[in-house]
């Protein structure tokens, strides 16, 4: 991606810079990055952790991209009692936490946010029911939670790694690194599309450009 941005800058006389960050760091907060954890760190104060707040991050970056690791798709059945303060992985809790996170991100209108759709699991590492829940969550993020005209945008990583096959439930085995981590084949293929999606958001095409960047 660094090479892609360098070439784009040369061709278009821009000066876009990109950097990556482990978040949470795993030092002052467990290396978990599910909806609860973003809510807990950015809204609830992170239980005294020293992880960067949105106030800190938005002071340093014009665009912030955040994502979840693939176990986010290990989603249990709802209880009928959503709880924004719960780390239990259910659709109802995820939606409550995402609603709170959207309100928080709206406090920083000069920063643009890009959120990945939930990464998929291999069919061998999940169930059809959980795959359906994970796809339902991704669809909800794209079609209900995301709104035109605000400072929040979506990159549809899940569509790329599943190709929409099997109802979008599973990471395709050809893109697996041996477990539900994506392999270099997928990474090399989609890095330019991710880069393009970021540029589309920067340049005001976030609501009109492709959600995959492809």
N, C-alpha and C positions, 0 to 999 in steps of 0.2 A: 504494500500500500504506500509506503514511503516513496518508492520509485514512481508509482502511478501519480502521486501528488506532485512530485518533482517535475515530471513530464507535463502534467496539466498546467502547472505554474509557468513553465517555459513557453508553452504554446499559447496560453491565454493571458500572459502578463499579470498573473495573480501571485499571491504569496501565502497560500494556505498551508498551515503546518498541522501535523497530527502527532499525537503521542498516546501511549497506552499506559494504563494504571491498574494494578491489582487492587480490586475493591470488593469487599473489605480486605485489608492487608493480611489478616491472619495473625497479627501481632497483638493489637489491643482489642480485637473482636474476632470471633471465629470466622474462618474463611467460608462463610455462607453468604449467598447473594440472592436469596429468594424474595418474593414480595414483602414478607414480614421484615426481613433484614433491612431493606431500603427504607421501609416505614420506620423501623426501630431506630436507625441511625439518623436519618434526615428529619424525622418529625418528632420522635420520642426521645431523642438525645443519646441513643445507643447504649444505654446502661452505663454511662460514664466512660465509654471508649473514646479514643482520640482520633477516630476516623474523620476524614474531612467532611464538614457539613456542606449543604448546598450553598450557604452563604459564602463559604470559603471557595468552593469550586467555581461558582459563577463569577467571582471576582477575577479569576484567572483564565477562564475559558469562555469563548463565544458560543461554542457548541459542545454539548455533553452527550455522549452516547453511553447507555447502560443496558446491561443484559443479565440473564440468569444462566447458570450452568444447567446441564441437561436434567439433573434430578428434580428440577422444578416441575417436570411433566409427570412425576409420580404422585398423582392427585387422588386423594381419597374421596369417598362419598360425602356430600353435604349432610349437615346435622339439622338444618333448618334454623340455626342460630348463628349467623355470621358474627365474627369477633375480630375486629381490626387489630387487637392486641395479641392475637394467637399465632403461634408459629406452626399450627397444624395445617397441613397442606390440603386445602379444599377450595373449590371454586368460589364458594361464598366468602371465604376469608380473603382470597386473592382479590376479588372484586372490591371488597371493602378497603383493602390496602391500596389498590390502584386508584380508587376514587380519592383517597386522602393524598396520595402522591401527586395526582393531577392538580389538586388544589394547591399543594405546596409549590409545584413547578410553575404554576401561574403567577406566583409571587415574584418571579424573575422574568418579566416579559422581554428583557433585552438579551436573554440567553435562549438558544434553541436546543431542544432536547430530542434525541432520537432513541427510541426504545425498540429492541429486538422482539419479535414474536418468540414465544417459548420454544426452546430447542427440544427436538424430539428424541425419543428413546428407540433403540432397536426393538423389533417385534419380540425377540428372544428375551428382552430385559423388561418387558411390561406386559400388560394385558390389553385386549381390545377395548374394554370398558375404560381403562385409564387413558388409553390412546384417544378415545372419543372425548374424554373430559379435557385432555390437553389441547386437542384441536378446537373444542368449543371455547376454551379460554383464548386461544389465538384469534379465533374469529371475533370474539367479543372485543378484544383489544383493538382489532382493525376496524370493526364496523360499528361499534357502540361507544367504547371508551374514547377512542381518538376522535377529535373534532376538527373540522376545517376552520381555518382562520386563527388558530391559537399558535402557541410556540412549541407544541409537542407534535412529533412525527413518528412514524413507525417504519422499521425496516423488516420486511417479511422473510426472515431467514428460514423459518419453518417451511415455507413453500419451496424454497430452493433445495433443502436437504431431503424433503419427502417427494418432491416433484408433484405433489398433490395426489399421488397414488395411494391406494388403500384408504381413501378418505382422509389422507394427510396424517394418519395416525403415527407412522413409524419413520425413523431414519432409515434410508435405503442402505442395504448391506454394502453396496459398491462405494458408499461414501463413509463407511465406518473404519475407524482406526483399530478395530478389534473389539471395542466396546462401543458405547454411545458417544464417544468423542468423534468429531468429524476428522477425516483423514486429509492428507495434503492434496489429493485429487480435487476434493470439494473446495478446500481453502484456496488453491491456486485459481480455480475456475471462477469463484464468486468474489474474490478480493476486488477486482475492477468494478464489479456491480455495486458492492458496498461503498467503494470510493465514490462512484457516480451518485449514489443515493445521498451521501454526505454533501457533495457539491450541489446537488439539486436543492437540498434544504438551505444551504448557505445562500444560494443565489435566488431564492424565492420561489422555487418550483416544488416545494415540499408537498403541497396539496394536489398538484397536478401531475407530478412525475410518477414513474412506476414505483410501487412499494418495494420491489426487489432491486431496483436500479438497473434492471435488464430489459 
